[in-house]
Structure formats: structure tokens, C-alpha cells
Amino acid sequence: MFRTRVEVPVAVAVGIVAVALSACTPQPVAGRASVIGVPTPGSASTSGTASAPETEDGSIPENSSISPNDSANAAIRKLDPDLLAAVRKAADAAKAAGVEVRVTSGWRSKEYQQRLLDQAVAKYRNREEALRFVSTPDKSAHVLGKAVDIGPTAAADWVGRHGSDYGLCQVYENEMWHFELLTSPGGQCPPQRADAAVPSQ
């Protein structure tokens, strides 16, 4: 029996190898936040009006954001009603001023919060440093539905300057995007804490 030798052009061979390798490459995980535990507000996508895919753990796809009115996503749906109402009022006022407010993170399940903490520990290789950015599930205001992260940067800046008109306060000096309902509308916000590791007074 004779065997015929088949010549394969180099370009075709390279293409076959590339396809094979791409099948082995890990793909991004939907719903994974940035390594420090929250998507960076400046990089949050504000293009398009489609809702982010529903995730029951409260995750929002990386580099994405959702409208404060998107109740289909658990990150919005499970927020404290008073906090959500304040965020929506602030978003309406910001829109009138030409600034679009988006939510990069809201309510989170305990499991999701733990995943974010684990990612931060892996990044910083130090639990104490990780806790400056990501709280444990039993201490996180996100798990209680009492915190919301705002993006993009222009929106976080706007809410930082005007949020107290709606009772919204920036909690941490190192997280300009993290807001909680800490005063009555028009009231004075408490002093900011340096980071999430510093206990409230």
C-alpha cells in the first residue's frame, strides 16, 4: 500500500494551530469585578441601553455598568429601597446637568463578596491590604444592600459633590465611587474613613 504525502501551506498550518490554541485559552468570567473588588468607575461602559445579563449574586459583567432603573438585575433589585430611591433622584438631577449616573456594583450575595475578597487577597498577597478595598461578607454594606458604587468617574465626582442633597455620602477616601445613605437629604455627611479597613466611629 502506498501513502501519499500531502503538503500543507504554512499559512494554513499556522491558522489550524491558532484555532486549536484559542480553544484552550481561558475566557473572561462574566460578572467578575475588578481585582480590588469593584469595577473601576472610569472604565465602566456607558454605551448602549441594553440591560446587563441578570445575575442573582448581584454581579455585573466586568467593565460594565447598569442604570439605577434596571430592576431586572439583583444588584439593583435587592438594594435597600431608601438607598435606591436616593440614587435614582440623584441620577435624575445629574442627568439634567448633563452627567449620566450608572451603577457599577450594588447589592452582592455573601458568596460573591467572598469571591471579591479572595481576588483581592490574591492580587495583594496580603489579607490586611486586601481588606482596605474589600470587606468580609459579614461586614460589607453591599451584602446588606446598603451601598452602591457609581460610575463612570464623572458621575462619581458629581455624586461626591452633590450626593448629600439626597442623603448620599462617599464613605471611603480611597473609593470615590462607593456611596451609602448616611444623612438626611440636605444634611451633612460624616467624615470619610481612610479605607474599608478603618472601623466606623
Backbone bond lengths (Angstrom), bond angles and torsions (degrees), N, CA, C in turn:
res aa  C-N    CA-C-N  psi(-1)  N-CA   C-N-CA  omega(-1)  CA-C   N-CA-C  phi
1 M - - - 1.457 - - 1.517 109.23 -
2 F 1.316 117.07 131.35 1.469 121.94 -179.72 1.527 110.70 -95.97
3 R 1.319 117.19 141.22 1.468 122.14 175.72 1.522 109.18 -107.30
4 T 1.298 115.42 135.19 1.458 120.17 -179.82 1.522 109.05 -97.10
5 R 1.306 116.36 129.90 1.465 121.18 178.40 1.526 108.07 -85.10
6 V 1.358 115.78 127.37 1.456 120.97 -179.29 1.518 108.83 -105.04
7 E 1.319 116.20 124.79 1.472 121.65 177.39 1.527 108.72 -87.25
8 V 1.351 117.99 124.80 1.458 122.55 178.54 1.527 108.27 -107.06
9 P 1.333 117.44 122.46 1.470 119.15 178.33 1.524 110.88 -54.77
10 V 1.327 117.36 144.90 1.462 122.90 -177.80 1.524 111.51 -57.17
11 A 1.325 118.57 -42.46 1.474 121.79 -178.43 1.518 111.09 -60.95
12 V 1.345 116.50 -39.37 1.464 120.41 178.96 1.521 110.12 -67.22
13 A 1.319 116.85 -42.17 1.469 121.04 -179.43 1.524 110.77 -63.29
14 V 1.329 116.61 -42.66 1.463 120.55 179.26 1.523 110.17 -63.05
15 G 1.330 116.70 -40.75 1.464 120.93 178.86 1.515 112.21 -62.18
16 I 1.339 116.20 -41.18 1.471 120.78 179.11 1.523 110.18 -63.45
17 V 1.343 116.93 -43.44 1.468 120.95 179.97 1.531 110.12 -64.42
18 A 1.341 118.14 -41.52 1.466 121.34 -179.48 1.516 111.76 -62.42
19 V 1.342 116.38 -41.33 1.461 120.36 178.55 1.519 110.49 -64.42
20 A 1.314 116.31 -41.78 1.467 120.41 -179.77 1.522 111.05 -64.32
21 L 1.340 116.44 -42.23 1.456 119.59 -179.79 1.528 111.94 -67.64
22 S 1.336 117.27 -37.59 1.469 119.08 -179.20 1.514 111.70 -64.34
23 A 1.315 116.77 -28.38 1.469 119.67 178.54 1.516 111.62 -69.23
24 C 1.353 116.15 -21.77 1.466 120.42 -179.04 1.523 112.71 -95.54
25 T 1.328 118.30 -8.30 1.460 121.74 -176.80 1.518 110.96 -79.78
26 P 1.342 118.26 128.29 1.474 119.91 178.14 1.525 110.45 -60.89
27 Q 1.317 115.84 139.57 1.450 121.35 178.98 1.527 109.37 -98.27
28 P 1.341 117.06 154.68 1.471 119.48 178.89 1.523 111.17 -58.14
29 V 1.316 115.91 144.84 1.457 121.13 179.58 1.520 109.38 -90.50
30 A 1.319 117.13 120.57 1.465 120.41 179.12 1.516 109.63 -63.27
31 G 1.302 115.96 136.61 1.455 120.15 177.78 1.505 113.63 92.12
32 R 1.339 117.37 -5.13 1.450 119.16 -178.99 1.516 109.31 -78.24
33 A 1.300 117.01 127.44 1.452 120.28 178.36 1.512 108.94 -83.15
34 S 1.315 116.88 175.88 1.447 120.13 177.63 1.522 109.15 -64.62
35 V 1.335 115.69 165.80 1.447 119.95 -172.09 1.523 113.30 -61.37
36 I 1.326 118.45 -29.47 1.457 118.21 -178.87 1.519 111.89 -83.54
37 G 1.309 117.21 1.38 1.455 118.59 172.51 1.500 115.13 111.34
38 V 1.317 117.82 -14.63 1.458 119.61 177.50 1.504 108.48 -140.53
39 P 1.319 117.09 145.63 1.452 118.42 174.93 1.512 109.61 -63.04
40 T 1.325 116.84 141.68 1.444 120.63 179.18 1.514 110.06 -68.20
41 P 1.327 118.99 122.26 1.454 120.62 -176.29 1.519 113.43 -56.70
42 G 1.321 118.28 -37.80 1.446 120.42 -177.99 1.506 113.05 -65.37
43 S 1.350 117.23 -23.74 1.452 119.61 -178.03 1.514 112.49 -100.64
44 A 1.312 117.38 -0.41 1.458 119.74 -177.74 1.516 110.36 -66.56
45 S 1.305 115.84 132.17 1.453 120.44 179.70 1.517 110.19 -74.10
46 T 1.319 114.92 133.79 1.451 118.95 176.09 1.518 110.23 -119.71
47 S 1.341 115.34 9.22 1.452 117.93 -178.45 1.517 110.04 -81.44
48 G 1.323 115.62 145.24 1.458 119.84 177.70 1.507 111.56 79.73
49 T 1.317 114.36 162.27 1.462 118.94 -179.60 1.515 111.91 -118.45
50 A 1.329 117.30 4.07 1.458 119.65 -178.92 1.521 109.98 -67.56
51 S 1.308 116.11 145.98 1.454 121.18 178.65 1.515 109.50 -73.21
52 A 1.334 115.57 148.10 1.452 119.57 173.09 1.526 108.08 -69.39
53 P 1.327 117.25 151.83 1.460 119.16 179.84 1.524 111.08 -56.35
54 E 1.314 116.25 141.40 1.462 120.60 -179.64 1.515 110.30 -66.71
55 T 1.293 116.40 132.15 1.454 121.88 175.79 1.519 107.19 -134.84
56 E 1.292 116.68 124.60 1.468 120.87 -175.09 1.520 113.31 -75.70
57 D 1.347 118.10 -10.59 1.461 118.70 177.50 1.526 111.68 -90.91
58 G 1.340 116.40 -1.30 1.449 120.53 178.63 1.510 114.13 90.51
59 S 1.327 117.58 1.13 1.461 119.24 -179.49 1.520 111.02 -73.87
60 I 1.319 114.67 152.06 1.458 123.40 176.69 1.522 105.20 -125.11
61 P 1.328 119.11 134.14 1.476 119.95 -177.62 1.525 112.02 -50.33
62 E 1.326 114.90 142.51 1.461 121.13 -177.81 1.524 110.99 -54.91
63 N 1.333 115.22 141.90 1.468 123.21 -179.05 1.522 112.51 61.44
64 S 1.325 117.23 23.13 1.457 121.46 177.17 1.518 109.39 -119.93
65 S 1.305 114.95 172.83 1.454 120.84 176.53 1.518 107.43 -154.46
66 I 1.329 115.98 163.89 1.453 120.27 179.54 1.524 109.84 -132.13
67 S 1.305 115.51 160.67 1.453 121.37 178.49 1.529 109.82 -72.47
68 P 1.325 117.80 146.41 1.466 119.92 174.44 1.524 112.09 -62.30
69 N 1.329 117.00 -14.23 1.466 121.17 179.04 1.523 112.77 -93.84
70 D 1.329 117.86 0.76 1.462 121.80 -177.46 1.523 110.57 -83.87
71 S 1.324 116.16 81.41 1.461 120.87 -177.11 1.526 113.28 -75.66
72 A 1.331 117.65 -3.53 1.461 119.60 178.24 1.521 110.92 -70.02
73 N 1.322 117.27 -27.86 1.457 121.28 -177.77 1.528 109.60 -90.62
74 A 1.322 116.49 133.75 1.468 121.20 -179.05 1.518 112.10 -59.76
75 A 1.335 117.79 -27.41 1.463 120.88 178.76 1.518 111.28 -58.87
76 I 1.338 116.87 -30.39 1.464 122.15 177.36 1.525 110.20 -96.26
77 R 1.317 116.01 -46.63 1.466 121.73 -173.27 1.525 112.96 -59.29
78 K 1.337 117.41 -32.31 1.461 120.66 -175.29 1.529 113.53 -99.84
79 L 1.340 116.49 10.78 1.461 118.93 174.71 1.522 110.08 -70.05
80 D 1.316 116.32 153.61 1.461 121.42 172.88 1.531 108.18 -55.16
81 P 1.331 118.68 129.73 1.475 120.99 -175.98 1.528 114.06 -56.19
82 D 1.321 117.93 -39.19 1.466 120.25 179.79 1.527 111.31 -66.81
83 L 1.335 116.40 -41.41 1.462 120.58 177.37 1.527 110.23 -62.65
84 L 1.324 116.37 -46.23 1.460 120.28 -178.62 1.524 110.95 -62.02
85 A 1.322 117.18 -42.20 1.470 120.47 178.80 1.528 110.62 -61.31
86 A 1.328 117.28 -40.64 1.458 121.16 179.47 1.524 111.20 -66.29
87 V 1.337 116.36 -42.06 1.466 120.29 179.35 1.529 110.19 -63.45
88 R 1.326 116.40 -41.66 1.471 119.43 179.97 1.529 111.74 -65.20
89 K 1.329 117.37 -39.87 1.463 120.17 177.28 1.522 110.42 -64.53
90 A 1.329 116.64 -43.68 1.466 120.30 178.30 1.521 110.57 -63.09
91 A 1.329 116.60 -40.14 1.469 120.32 179.91 1.524 111.19 -63.68
92 D 1.317 117.14 -38.96 1.474 120.93 177.78 1.529 110.63 -63.69
93 A 1.333 116.15 -43.31 1.464 120.01 -179.95 1.528 110.76 -67.23
94 A 1.329 116.18 -39.77 1.468 120.19 178.89 1.526 110.57 -64.34
95 K 1.320 115.94 -40.48 1.472 120.14 179.42 1.519 110.68 -61.36
96 A 1.322 116.57 -39.48 1.466 120.90 177.76 1.526 110.78 -63.66
97 A 1.339 115.97 -25.48 1.468 121.03 178.57 1.523 111.73 -93.39
98 G 1.336 116.35 5.55 1.464 120.25 177.16 1.516 114.88 87.71
99 V 1.328 117.54 17.06 1.466 121.51 -179.01 1.527 108.93 -119.22
100 E 1.333 117.03 127.37 1.465 120.41 178.75 1.519 110.33 -93.70
101 V 1.311 116.34 120.63 1.462 122.02 178.25 1.520 108.86 -92.26
102 R 1.318 115.67 128.55 1.459 122.35 177.21 1.523 108.63 -124.88
103 V 1.317 116.40 159.08 1.462 121.81 177.84 1.520 108.32 -106.35
104 T 1.335 116.37 123.25 1.458 120.40 177.75 1.527 111.84 -97.65
105 S 1.322 116.58 -17.70 1.463 121.37 174.32 1.516 108.23 -164.04
106 G 1.315 116.34 141.96 1.456 121.31 178.91 1.514 110.10 -134.93
107 W 1.344 116.23 -122.48 1.467 119.63 176.18 1.518 108.62 -63.70
108 R 1.343 116.05 143.29 1.471 122.20 176.28 1.523 109.33 -134.41
109 S 1.311 115.74 142.47 1.463 119.18 173.19 1.530 108.71 -71.38
110 K 1.329 116.11 161.48 1.466 119.84 177.46 1.523 110.94 -60.90
111 E 1.338 116.11 -37.94 1.459 120.32 -179.10 1.529 110.95 -65.38
112 Y 1.326 116.00 -41.93 1.465 119.69 179.00 1.526 110.79 -66.28
113 Q 1.328 116.75 -41.87 1.465 120.18 178.12 1.522 110.37 -60.60
114 Q 1.328 117.13 -39.80 1.463 120.15 179.35 1.518 110.67 -65.53
115 R 1.335 117.17 -39.10 1.468 119.94 177.69 1.529 110.51 -61.75
116 L 1.334 116.46 -41.56 1.462 119.91 178.84 1.528 110.97 -63.36
117 L 1.326 116.61 -40.85 1.463 120.17 178.50 1.525 110.32 -64.87
118 D 1.323 116.67 -43.00 1.466 120.33 178.79 1.528 111.00 -60.57
119 Q 1.334 116.76 -39.57 1.464 120.57 178.17 1.529 110.81 -64.73
120 A 1.331 116.23 -40.95 1.464 119.88 179.99 1.530 110.71 -66.66
121 V 1.322 117.60 -40.23 1.467 120.77 177.73 1.526 109.75 -62.81
122 A 1.339 116.90 -40.87 1.459 120.63 178.66 1.521 111.06 -63.83
123 K 1.332 116.38 -37.86 1.466 120.11 -179.39 1.517 111.42 -69.01
124 Y 1.330 116.37 -50.79 1.455 120.47 -173.98 1.530 113.35 -86.75
125 R 1.322 116.71 -12.75 1.472 122.51 -178.68 1.523 111.14 55.26
126 N 1.327 114.32 29.32 1.454 120.25 -177.00 1.523 107.68 -159.53
127 R 1.315 117.25 116.74 1.462 120.58 -176.57 1.528 111.97 -63.90
128 E 1.330 117.51 -39.16 1.458 120.27 -179.21 1.523 111.17 -61.71
129 E 1.333 117.43 -41.78 1.464 120.50 178.70 1.527 110.05 -67.47
130 A 1.332 116.86 -40.38 1.465 120.52 179.55 1.522 111.25 -60.82
131 L 1.321 116.83 -37.39 1.462 120.85 -178.23 1.527 113.22 -69.91
132 R 1.314 117.59 -10.24 1.465 120.46 173.17 1.526 110.66 -70.67
133 F 1.336 116.28 -22.48 1.461 121.43 -175.47 1.525 113.91 -115.56
134 V 1.324 117.27 -27.69 1.466 121.15 -175.41 1.523 109.44 -134.30
135 S 1.321 115.86 120.97 1.467 120.17 179.02 1.521 111.14 -79.56
136 T 1.319 115.79 161.58 1.455 120.68 173.91 1.538 108.47 -70.92
137 P 1.322 117.76 157.37 1.469 119.71 -179.10 1.529 114.30 -55.73
138 D 1.337 117.68 -32.43 1.464 119.81 -178.27 1.527 113.08 -79.83
139 K 1.350 117.64 -9.16 1.466 120.61 179.73 1.519 113.43 -118.07
140 S 1.308 117.55 -5.90 1.462 120.53 -175.00 1.525 112.87 -75.71
141 A 1.318 115.96 128.28 1.468 120.65 175.09 1.532 110.36 -68.51
142 H 1.330 116.98 -25.00 1.466 119.89 177.34 1.529 110.73 -64.61
143 V 1.316 117.11 -40.87 1.465 120.98 -179.89 1.526 111.12 -63.39
144 L 1.314 116.55 -31.73 1.469 121.39 177.81 1.525 112.31 -82.16
145 G 1.331 116.66 -6.79 1.465 120.30 -176.72 1.515 112.37 76.91
146 K 1.339 116.33 19.92 1.463 121.38 -175.00 1.527 113.15 -105.23
147 A 1.337 117.94 9.13 1.462 120.86 -179.04 1.518 109.72 -140.03
148 V 1.332 114.27 150.66 1.457 120.38 178.14 1.526 108.22 -142.36
149 D 1.321 116.06 140.35 1.456 121.33 175.98 1.524 108.41 -103.14
150 I 1.318 115.56 132.12 1.463 122.42 -173.88 1.525 110.36 -109.68
151 G 1.319 116.60 140.20 1.452 122.46 174.23 1.509 109.09 -146.03
152 P 1.328 118.20 171.82 1.459 127.13 -9.14 1.523 112.15 -71.08
153 T 1.317 116.78 -168.33 1.462 120.74 -174.46 1.524 112.95 -55.98
154 A 1.326 117.33 -41.52 1.469 120.04 -179.64 1.519 111.12 -61.25
155 A 1.330 116.85 -37.06 1.466 120.67 179.23 1.525 110.78 -71.39
156 A 1.337 117.18 -42.26 1.466 120.13 177.95 1.522 110.11 -61.95
157 D 1.329 116.64 -38.77 1.460 120.69 177.68 1.531 110.68 -64.54
158 W 1.333 116.62 -43.02 1.465 120.27 -179.54 1.525 110.63 -62.86
159 V 1.337 116.61 -46.72 1.467 119.78 179.73 1.528 110.10 -66.79
160 G 1.314 117.56 -34.13 1.459 120.07 176.34 1.518 112.38 -60.82
161 R 1.343 116.54 -34.56 1.463 121.07 -178.57 1.525 112.83 -86.98
162 H 1.345 117.25 -29.87 1.467 120.43 -173.58 1.531 114.13 -118.38
163 G 1.324 117.11 -4.96 1.456 120.69 -173.38 1.513 115.50 -58.78
164 S 1.339 117.34 -32.93 1.464 119.14 -178.49 1.528 112.09 -63.72
165 D 1.333 116.59 -21.43 1.470 119.60 175.40 1.532 110.90 -62.71
166 Y 1.332 115.75 -19.32 1.474 121.73 -178.72 1.528 111.20 -117.69
167 G 1.337 116.80 5.53 1.456 121.68 -179.44 1.516 113.79 90.04
168 L 1.338 117.37 2.77 1.464 121.88 -176.51 1.523 111.06 -90.13
169 C 1.319 116.09 132.44 1.457 120.95 -177.81 1.522 110.90 -129.84
170 Q 1.338 115.73 139.38 1.461 120.63 170.81 1.520 106.54 -73.73
171 V 1.318 116.44 127.03 1.464 120.33 -172.73 1.522 112.84 -89.37
172 Y 1.344 116.93 -42.35 1.470 121.65 -173.01 1.525 111.37 -114.82
173 E 1.318 115.79 138.71 1.463 120.26 177.21 1.523 111.44 -62.93
174 N 1.326 117.52 -33.39 1.464 120.42 -176.09 1.531 113.20 -90.62
175 E 1.330 118.26 5.81 1.467 121.29 178.76 1.523 108.93 -136.35
176 M 1.319 116.56 86.58 1.466 119.95 -176.79 1.521 112.44 -67.29
177 W 1.323 116.95 -10.98 1.470 121.76 -175.94 1.520 114.03 -96.15
178 H 1.321 118.76 -11.20 1.474 123.14 -172.00 1.531 109.72 -93.36
179 F 1.352 115.64 118.21 1.465 121.08 -178.29 1.523 111.71 -126.53
180 E 1.325 114.31 145.35 1.456 121.54 175.28 1.528 108.16 -134.38
181 L 1.317 115.54 159.38 1.468 121.48 178.31 1.530 107.06 -85.93
182 L 1.353 116.40 97.35 1.461 120.60 -171.40 1.520 114.41 -119.84
183 T 1.322 117.14 1.47 1.465 119.63 178.28 1.520 108.24 -149.76
184 S 1.307 116.25 169.03 1.464 119.77 174.54 1.527 107.82 -79.11
185 P 1.334 118.37 155.69 1.466 119.84 179.26 1.524 111.70 -52.82
186 G 1.329 115.23 126.46 1.459 120.61 -178.41 1.513 113.79 85.98
187 G 1.328 116.80 -2.77 1.461 120.67 -179.19 1.519 111.78 -80.70
188 Q 1.317 114.95 -176.27 1.465 120.97 -179.21 1.522 109.76 -101.36
189 C 1.333 116.14 130.45 1.469 120.84 178.78 1.517 110.48 -73.22
190 P 1.322 117.67 147.58 1.468 120.18 176.06 1.526 110.31 -68.58
191 P 1.322 117.40 161.80 1.473 119.94 177.85 1.528 110.16 -57.83
192 Q 1.329 115.89 142.29 1.463 120.23 179.30 1.521 110.15 -72.32
193 R 1.319 114.72 145.77 1.456 120.64 173.04 1.532 108.80 -86.57
194 A 1.303 117.75 151.54 1.465 120.82 -177.54 1.511 111.84 -59.88
195 D 1.332 116.67 -41.69 1.450 121.65 179.76 1.515 109.26 -164.49
196 A 1.350 116.03 -179.53 1.468 120.70 -175.14 1.517 113.10 -67.54
197 A 1.333 118.33 -18.03 1.453 121.20 -179.38 1.523 112.55 -79.15
198 V 1.328 116.90 -19.09 1.475 121.10 -179.25 1.509 108.46 -82.12
199 P 1.334 118.55 121.92 1.468 120.78 -178.48 1.525 111.82 -67.08
200 S 1.335 115.32 149.60 1.465 119.38 177.22 1.510 109.80 -71.16
201 Q 1.333 116.09 153.66 1.470 119.90 -178.01 1.516 110.82 -103.00
